[in-house]
Amino acid sequence: MPPQPISDGERGDASHPRPLSYEERGETPHGQLLSDEERGETPHGQLLSDEERGVRRIHFVGVGGAGLSALARVMLGRGFVVSGSDATASRVTDDLADAGVKIFVGHAAENIAGADLIVVTSAAPADNPEIVAAQAQNIPLLRRREFLREVTAGYDTIAIAGSHGKTTTTAMIATLLADAGFDPTAVIGGMIPEWQTNARVGTGKLLVIEADEYDYAFLGLEPFIAVVTNVDYDHPDLFPTRDAYQNAFAQFMAQTRRDGVLVVCGDEQVALDLASRSGRAVVTYGLGRDNDWRAEEVLPNARGGSDFTVLHGGNALGQASLQVPGTHNVLNALAAIVVTRRCGAAYAVAGETLTKFKGVGRRFQVHGTFHGAVVIDDYAHHPTEIRATLSAARMRYPHAKIWALFQPHTFSRTRALLDEFANAFEDADRVLVTEIYAARERDAAGLSSTSLVERMDARKTQFVAALAQAEELLRKELRDGDVLVTLGAGNVNQVAARLMQDDYA
């Protein structure tokens, strides 16, 4: 199989080079958007009118990525003319085009003609022709972090951060608030099946947003409610040490509004320690007895998820039932309950919505069956996420032979967490490991997935360099009753999609 083109969205975990901010360049942006003080009276986060701001058309460089695609949808919903470019076409760009976004496949200076503002993905290199053209034409150029200040101005922002679980937790909170009648605006890093989109524009005062730590994007937020699910070292291409990573989260927590609250998983010691030093009001949730909110009597249910009792201050509020599997989703749901109760939503509404919640795209997404074998795809690309996903698979399919097809994502992450990756596959019976998906990284420095495979259980682990090789092996060896879980943030999900194109047994 020929190499697959890499979209800007798939490069979203990438390393430098990146476009510098105006502060880093020592420049004042021409036509700069209004200051925080001038923004202060902007109603419900709406950008000021075209006449006042001169902003009519917004162009997104790397619009196919999860973060920018959601922002593009929100700005389109607010009445702006929106265009965007990406290296390759994808379902995301096709859906955006159907919604009314002008899409350009490939990057070229002429793509930005008529744009009043350029928003740039962290993955775009400084020599991207659209960035170069914007600088030459003095068109304001904002990174995602800078643009988030504009998007969230005037809202009561609920920002969900964490190394793992933030997409699902954001989706849960957004759907709960929507069902409770708050009509929130939402910006999510994954597709919500019930909405068939990763964003919504509401008329309410609340804005729910996934707060991504990569490239310090979440530091563009000053949330009313900040949620931190965990702080587990990641993105070594940007954060060279664990301290650097944790310091970014500490700064995010400290940016919570003084009249707001910090909602933190109390079972996660690093997150709890950082929160205790934030100077903000803290509410904890988790399974441990010391938490303000906790889940008790967690049991698997007939739908493949979990049932549990929700307690606040030691008092039982009621039962919750999930169809999404895994203890990690119990914690995600508990965080969503805490937030929506803080907003004034009735517990009964939260419980009913969680019962119906089907998950988010590429998060334990069951595609169907191939010759009787269940095929699941998951975005997991960190050792903690892999363990949680495979544990959920084992919980749902306790007697099945579980296959894991893992595509490591970026050389820097694989190198930094090599031993952790090697020990993350305990719940899999067979493990296939492909070559590393480089994203934008180009310096392998001699690293191959074989270095990982050598550290793993040789009795059940096999190196398969290419996805095509892995697919061929799976077609031959998958049996009725088996479970296949594809794991990774690259293009490993293509294997699940191709298997689904075949006839079923």
C-alpha positions in Angstrom: 0.0 0.0 0.0 1.4 3.4 -0.9 2.1 5.8 2.0 -1.0 7.7 3.1 -0.9 11.6 3.0 -0.7 13.2 6.4 -3.3 15.9 7.0 -2.6 19.0 9.1 -5.1 17.7 11.6 -3.2 14.4 12.0 -0.1 16.5 12.5 -1.7 18.2 15.4 0.6 16.7 18.0 3.6 18.0 16.1 6.8 19.7 17.2 8.3 23.0 16.1 8.7 24.9 13.8 5.5 26.7 14.5 4.4 30.3 13.7 5.6 32.7 16.4 3.1 34.8 18.3 3.2 38.6 18.0 4.8 38.7 21.5 7.5 36.3 20.5 8.2 38.3 17.3 8.3 41.5 19.2 5.7 43.0 16.9 2.3 44.7 17.2 -0.1 43.0 14.9 -1.6 45.2 12.2 -5.3 45.4 12.6 -5.1 43.7 16.0 -8.3 42.6 17.6 -9.5 44.7 20.5 -7.9 44.5 23.9 -9.4 42.6 26.9 -10.8 45.9 28.3 -12.4 46.8 25.0 -13.8 43.3 24.8 -15.4 43.6 28.2 -18.9 44.5 27.1 -19.1 42.0 24.2 -22.4 40.2 24.8 -22.3 36.4 25.1 -18.9 36.1 23.5 -20.0 37.5 20.1 -17.3 39.3 18.3 -18.1 42.9 17.6 -19.8 43.9 14.4 -18.0 44.0 11.0 -18.0 47.8 11.0 -16.4 48.0 14.4 -13.9 45.2 14.0 -13.3 44.9 10.3 -13.5 41.2 10.7 -15.9 39.5 8.2 -14.1 36.5 6.8 -12.0 34.2 9.0 -9.6 31.7 7.4 -8.3 28.7 9.3 -5.0 27.1 8.4 -5.2 23.4 9.2 -9.0 23.4 9.4 -9.2 19.6 9.2 -7.9 19.2 12.8 -10.2 18.5 15.7 -9.7 21.8 17.4 -9.8 24.2 14.5 -12.7 22.4 12.7 -14.9 22.9 15.8 -13.9 26.6 16.0 -14.6 27.0 12.3 -18.1 25.6 12.9 -18.7 28.0 15.8 -17.6 31.1 13.9 -19.8 30.0 10.9 -22.7 29.7 13.3 -22.1 33.2 14.5 -22.5 34.6 11.1 -18.9 35.0 9.9 -17.7 34.0 6.4 -15.4 31.1 7.1 -12.8 29.4 4.9 -10.1 26.9 5.7 -7.3 24.9 4.2 -5.7 21.5 4.9 -3.0 19.4 3.3 -5.5 16.7 2.3 -9.3 16.3 2.0 -11.0 14.3 4.7 -14.4 13.5 6.1 -14.0 16.5 8.4 -13.3 18.9 5.6 -16.1 17.4 3.5 -18.5 17.9 6.3 -17.3 21.5 6.8 -17.8 22.2 3.1 -21.4 20.8 3.4 -22.0 23.2 6.3 -20.9 26.2 4.3 -17.1 26.5 4.9 -15.0 27.3 1.8 -12.4 24.5 1.8 -9.1 24.6 0.0 -7.1 21.3 -0.3 -3.4 22.2 -0.1 -1.8 25.4 1.1 -1.3 28.4 -1.2 -1.0 32.2 -0.8 -4.1 32.8 -2.9 -6.3 30.8 -0.4 -6.3 33.7 2.0 -7.5 36.3 -0.5 -10.2 38.5 1.2 -9.5 37.2 4.7 -9.6 39.6 7.5 -8.2 37.2 10.1 -6.0 34.1 9.9 -6.2 31.4 12.6 -3.3 28.9 12.6 -3.0 25.4 13.8 -0.1 24.6 16.1 1.0 22.1 13.5 1.6 24.6 10.7 5.3 25.4 10.0 6.4 29.0 9.9 7.1 28.8 6.1 3.5 27.7 5.3 2.7 29.9 2.3 -0.6 31.1 3.8 1.2 32.3 6.9 3.9 34.0 4.9 1.3 35.7 2.7 -0.6 36.9 5.8 2.5 38.4 7.3 3.3 40.1 4.0 -0.2 41.5 3.7 -0.4 42.6 7.4 -3.4 40.4 8.0 -3.8 39.6 11.7 -2.5 36.1 12.4 -3.5 34.3 15.6 -2.6 30.9 17.0 -5.4 28.9 18.6 -4.5 30.1 22.1 -4.8 33.7 21.1 -8.0 33.1 19.2 -9.6 31.3 22.1 -9.6 34.6 24.0 -11.8 36.0 21.3 -14.1 33.1 21.0 -14.8 32.8 24.8 -15.1 36.6 25.6 -18.4 37.3 27.4 -19.3 33.7 28.1 -19.2 31.8 31.4 -16.6 29.3 30.1 -16.5 25.7 31.3 -13.1 24.4 30.3 -12.1 20.7 30.5 -8.4 19.9 30.7 -6.4 16.8 31.4 -4.0 14.4 29.8 -6.8 11.9 29.2 -10.6 11.9 29.2 -11.1 15.5 28.3 -12.9 14.9 25.0 -15.4 12.5 26.5 -15.9 14.6 29.6 -16.5 17.7 27.5 -19.0 15.9 25.3 -20.8 14.6 28.4 -21.0 18.1 30.0 -22.2 19.7 26.7 -25.0 17.2 26.1 -26.1 17.3 29.7 -26.4 21.1 29.7 -28.1 21.0 26.3 -30.7 18.5 27.6 -31.2 20.6 30.7 -32.2 23.6 28.7 -29.1 25.8 29.1 -28.5 25.9 25.3 -24.7 26.1 25.6 -22.2 26.8 22.9 -19.7 23.9 22.7 -16.3 23.2 21.2 -15.3 19.6 21.4 -12.3 17.6 20.0 -14.5 14.7 18.8 -17.7 14.0 17.0 -20.8 13.5 19.1 -23.0 10.9 17.4 -26.2 12.4 18.6 -25.3 15.8 17.1 -23.3 14.5 14.1 -20.8 17.4 14.8 -18.1 18.4 17.2 -19.5 21.9 17.9 -22.7 23.8 18.5 -23.7 27.4 18.8 -26.2 28.1 21.5 -28.0 31.2 22.8 -27.1 30.6 26.4 -24.4 32.2 28.6 -22.4 29.0 28.9 -19.6 27.9 26.6 -18.2 24.4 27.1 -14.8 23.8 25.6 -12.1 21.1 25.5 -9.0 22.7 26.9 -5.9 21.3 25.1 -2.5 21.7 26.7 -0.6 21.2 23.5 1.2 24.4 22.4 -0.2 25.9 25.7 -3.5 26.5 23.9 -5.5 26.2 27.2 -3.7 29.3 28.5 -6.0 31.3 26.2 -8.9 30.5 28.6 -10.1 32.1 31.8 -12.8 29.6 32.8 -15.6 30.1 35.3 -15.4 26.3 35.9 -12.2 24.5 35.1 -12.1 20.7 35.1 -8.9 18.8 35.4 -9.3 15.0 34.9 -5.6 14.1 35.4 -2.0 15.4 34.8 0.0 12.6 33.3 3.2 13.5 31.4 2.7 13.8 27.6 3.9 15.8 24.6 7.6 15.6 25.3 8.2 17.4 22.0 6.9 20.5 23.6 7.4 19.9 27.3 10.9 18.6 27.8 10.4 17.6 31.5 7.5 16.5 33.7 7.9 19.8 35.7 7.4 21.8 32.5 4.2 19.9 31.8 2.9 20.2 35.3 3.7 23.9 35.4 1.5 24.5 32.3 -1.4 22.9 34.1 -0.7 24.9 37.3 -0.9 28.1 35.2 -4.2 26.9 33.6 -5.7 26.2 37.1 -4.6 29.6 38.3 -6.4 31.3 35.4 -9.7 30.1 36.7 -11.9 33.1 37.6 -11.7 34.1 41.2 -15.5 33.7 41.5 -15.3 30.3 39.8 -14.4 26.8 40.9 -11.8 24.2 40.0 -13.2 20.7 39.6 -10.4 18.1 40.0 -10.2 14.3 40.1 -9.1 13.7 43.7 -7.8 10.2 42.9 -5.1 11.8 40.7 -2.4 13.0 43.2 -0.5 15.3 40.8 -3.7 17.1 39.7 -4.8 17.4 43.4 -1.4 18.8 44.5 -1.4 21.4 41.7 -5.0 22.4 42.5 -4.3 22.8 46.2 -1.7 25.5 45.3 -3.9 27.3 42.7 -5.5 29.8 45.1 -8.9 28.8 43.7 -11.9 27.1 45.3 -11.5 23.3 44.6 -14.2 20.6 44.4 -13.0 17.0 44.1 -14.5 13.9 42.6 -13.4 10.3 42.3 -13.7 6.8 43.7 -11.7 7.6 46.9 -13.6 8.3 50.1 -12.0 11.6 50.7 -13.6 13.2 47.6 -16.4 15.7 47.8 -18.3 13.7 45.1 -17.7 10.0 44.5 -18.9 7.0 42.8 -19.6 3.9 44.8 -20.8 0.3 44.1 -19.5 0.4 40.5 -20.7 -2.7 38.7 -20.7 -3.8 35.0 -24.2 -3.8 33.4 -25.8 -5.7 30.6 -25.2 -2.9 28.1 -21.4 -3.2 28.4 -21.0 -0.1 30.6 -21.2 0.5 34.3 -23.9 1.2 37.0 -22.9 3.1 40.1 -24.2 5.2 43.0 -23.4 8.9 43.1 -22.7 10.4 46.5 -22.1 14.0 47.5 -20.8 14.7 51.0 -21.5 11.2 51.9 -25.2 11.4 50.9 -26.4 9.2 48.0 -28.0 11.3 45.3 -29.1 8.4 43.1 -28.0 5.8 40.6 -26.2 6.4 37.3 -26.0 4.0 34.4 -23.6 4.2 31.4 -23.4 2.3 28.1 -19.8 3.5 27.6 -17.4 1.1 29.2 -14.6 1.4 31.7 -13.9 2.9 35.1 -12.4 5.9 33.4 -15.8 6.7 31.9 -17.3 6.4 35.4 -14.9 9.2 36.4 -15.7 11.2 33.3 -19.4 10.9 34.0 -18.9 11.9 37.7 -17.1 15.1 36.6 -19.9 15.9 34.2 -22.4 15.5 37.0 -20.5 17.8 39.3 -20.2 20.5 36.7 -23.8 20.4 35.6 -25.1 20.4 39.2 -22.9 23.4 39.9 -24.7 25.1 36.9 -28.1 24.2 38.4 -29.1 21.2 36.4 -31.3 18.7 38.1 -29.7 15.4 38.9 -32.5 13.5 37.2 -31.7 15.2 33.9 -28.0 14.4 34.2 -28.8 10.7 35.0 -31.2 10.4 32.1 -28.7 11.9 29.6 -25.8 9.8 30.8 -27.9 6.7 30.3 -28.3 7.6 26.6 -24.8 8.9 26.0 -23.2 6.9 23.2 -19.7 8.2 23.5 -17.5 10.2 21.1 -16.0 9.3 17.7 -12.8 7.3 18.0 -13.3 6.7 21.7 -14.0 3.0 22.0 -16.0 3.3 18.8 -17.5 0.0 17.9 -17.6 -0.2 14.1 -19.3 -3.6 13.7 -18.0 -7.1 13.1 -15.6 -8.7 10.6 -16.4 -12.5 10.2 -17.9 -12.5 13.7 -15.0 -10.5 15.3 -16.0 -7.2 17.0 -14.0 -4.3 15.6 -13.4 -1.3 17.9 -11.3 1.8 17.2 -9.9 4.1 19.9 -7.7 7.2 19.7 -5.6 6.0 22.7 -2.0 6.9 22.1 -0.6 7.2 25.6 0.2 4.2 27.9 -2.5 5.3 30.4 -5.1 5.6 27.7 -4.1 2.2 26.2 -4.4 0.5 29.6 -7.8 2.1 30.2 -9.2 1.2 26.7 -8.0 -2.5 26.9 -9.3 -2.8 30.5 -12.7 -1.5 29.2 -12.6 -4.1 26.4 -11.8 -6.9 28.9 -14.7 -5.7 31.1 -17.2 -5.7 28.2 -15.9 -8.9 26.6 -14.5 -10.9 29.5 -14.1 -14.2 27.7 -13.0 -13.0 24.2 -9.6 -13.2 22.6 -8.6 -9.5 22.5 -6.4 -8.3 19.7 -4.6 -4.9 20.0 -3.3 -3.2 16.8 -1.2 -0.3 18.0 0.4 2.4 15.9 2.7 4.5 18.1 2.3 8.2 17.6 5.4 10.4 17.2 9.0 9.5 17.9 9.3 11.9 20.8 6.4 10.3 22.8 7.5 6.8 22.0 11.0 7.4 23.1 10.0 9.2 26.3 7.5 6.6 27.4 9.0 3.5 26.0 8.9 1.4 29.1 5.4 2.6 30.0 4.1 1.6 26.5 5.7 -1.8 26.9 3.7 -2.5 30.1 0.3 -1.1 28.8 -1.0 -4.2 27.0 -1.7 -6.6 29.9 -5.4 -7.0 28.9 -4.6 -8.0 25.3 -4.1 -11.6 24.2 -2.4 -10.6 20.9 -0.6 -7.4 20.2 0.4 -6.1 16.7 2.7 -3.1 16.7 3.2 -1.1 13.5 6.0 1.4 12.7 5.8 4.8 14.4 3.4 7.3 12.9 5.7 10.4 12.7 3.1 13.1 12.3 5.2 16.2 11.6 8.3 14.9 13.3 11.1 14.0 10.9 14.0 13.1 13.1 13.6 9.4 14.1 17.1 9.4 15.6 17.3 5.7 14.9 14.1 4.9 16.8 11.8 2.2 15.5 8.8 0.4 17.0 11.1 -2.6 17.2 12.7 -1.0 20.2 9.2 -1.2 21.8 8.4 -4.7 20.7 11.7 -5.9 22.2 10.5 -4.8 25.6 7.2 -6.5 25.3 6.0 -10.1 25.9 7.4 -12.0 22.9 4.7 -14.7 23.3 1.9 -12.4 22.2 3.6 -9.5 20.5 4.5 -9.1 16.8 6.0 -6.3 14.9 4.2 -5.5 11.6 5.8 -2.6 9.9 2.9 -1.4 7.7 -0.8 -1.1 8.2 -1.3 -3.2 5.1 0.7 -6.0 6.6 -1.3 -5.8 9.8 -4.6 -5.9 7.9 -3.5 -8.9 5.9 -2.6 -10.8 9.0 -5.9 -9.9 10.8 -8.0 -11.0 7.8 -6.4 -14.4 8.1 -6.4 -14.9 11.8 -9.5 -13.1 13.3 -12.1 -15.5 14.4 -15.8 -15.4 15.3 -16.0 -14.1 18.9 -12.6 -12.3 18.9 -12.3 -8.6 19.6 -10.0 -6.2 17.7 -9.1 -2.9 19.1 -7.1 -0.5 16.9 -5.2 2.1 19.0 -3.5 5.3 18.0 -3.9 8.9 17.0 -2.6 8.5 13.4 -4.3 6.6 10.6 -4.6 3.2 12.2 -8.3 3.6 12.2 -8.2 3.0 8.4 -7.7 -0.7 9.2 -11.0 -0.8 11.0 -12.7 1.1 8.2 -11.4 -1.3 5.5 -12.4 -4.4 7.5 -15.9 -2.9 7.7 -16.1 -2.6 3.9 -16.1 -6.4 3.5 -19.0 -8.7 3.8 -19.8 -10.1 7.2 -19.7 -13.7 8.2 
